[in-house]
Amino acid sequence: MDEDIALNMETLPTGPLPATEQPDGRVVGPGVPDSTEAEKRQKREMVFKRHYCKSHLERKLDEKLKSLCKGDKLCAMVNDMVNDPLVASIQNYANVVSIQRLGYNDHGPVHARIVAINSLHILELLHQGGVPPSIVNEEVATMEDAQVAVFMGAFLHDLGMAVTRDDHERHSMQMAGHILDRHLSKIYDDEGQLWMIKCVINEIIIGHMGNYRVHSVEAGSVMIGDGADCTKGRAQIPALLSKHAMLGDIHRFSASAINEVKITKGQRKPVRIEVYMTSSAGLFQVEEVLMGKAKVSPIMNFLEIAAYLDGKERLYLQ
């Protein structure tokens, strides 16, 4: 997997992110004056401009996704989805709610692309390591069908953030229904097969937070692919926008401490995830987010997870 996309967002001009820990354990930013009108306009443009054109990173990630396609079905889905204006509009608004309203990290089009790349990479590493997708093992579909399901589930998993953070996976599943029917019907003539793939995608979406128990390798791949998008790039715009304590602060400050995440073939297991951080604040992303998902993931037994801080290795799964 390309390390220059290694799950780093576009660089934005930003200084250090001072923070203080409150008696109740919350991490909040310093007290500062309200933004000026000029600052507010500039900040709004950072989010809203993506309604009208793709960023350089989105285009780069589109090319990376296309390079992963090895069959006609997956290629058709990737091309359709990355150029669907309705999907882009929902993802952009989900980002507005996530970043501006709640103070959470990126949940928009860049995050969707990175999670799709992560998840397809994990699915392939599992397959190479002797762990086939569930629908392949059950002899009801092909590897490419599993890739289609993983890509679609990963790409649409956070649409529900446009509604609310709470139970957003269920909102995502409901919102994705029309989109799935429209796109899947282009590559699946058999209605039964279409609905089978749709069921797998729904399982992926509903299970990505770990709040609903799921059982397929496909769903597990996206759970971990989602948790692995936790670098400082994902928090840069939220860090610039938010000057006051907000709901998603701990996610923002902890991600700001992580420089890089690598997903590679494991030493003893099929998949290894390495997280490189600059301070212990990043441990929240590893221990609460990534490990929280890994512990309930169907693929937990096939993962190695390690964190690196000050040159020292912390092993969580081995």
KALIN-V457662 format. One record per run of one state. SS is the DSSP state (~ for helix, > for strand, _ for the rest). FROM is the first residue (numbers start at 1). TO is the last residue. If there is no record, write none. Layout:
# KALIN-V457662
SS_FROM_TO / SS_FROM_TO
This chain:
# KALIN-V457662
__1_19 / >_20_21 / __22_26 / >_27_28 / __29_36 / ~_37_51 / __52_55 / ~_56_67 / __68_71 / ~_72_82 / __83_84 / ~_85_101 / __102_108 / ~_109_128 / __129_133 / ~_134_137 / __138_142 / ~_143_156 / __157_158 / ~_159_162 / __163_167 / ~_168_184 / __185_190 / ~_191_207 / __208_216 / ~_217_227 / __228_231 / ~_232_241 / __242_248 / ~_249_255 / __256_257 / >_258_265 / __266_270 / >_271_277 / __278_279 / ~_280_294 / __295_299 / ~_300_302 / >_303_309 / __310_311 / >_312_317 / __318_318
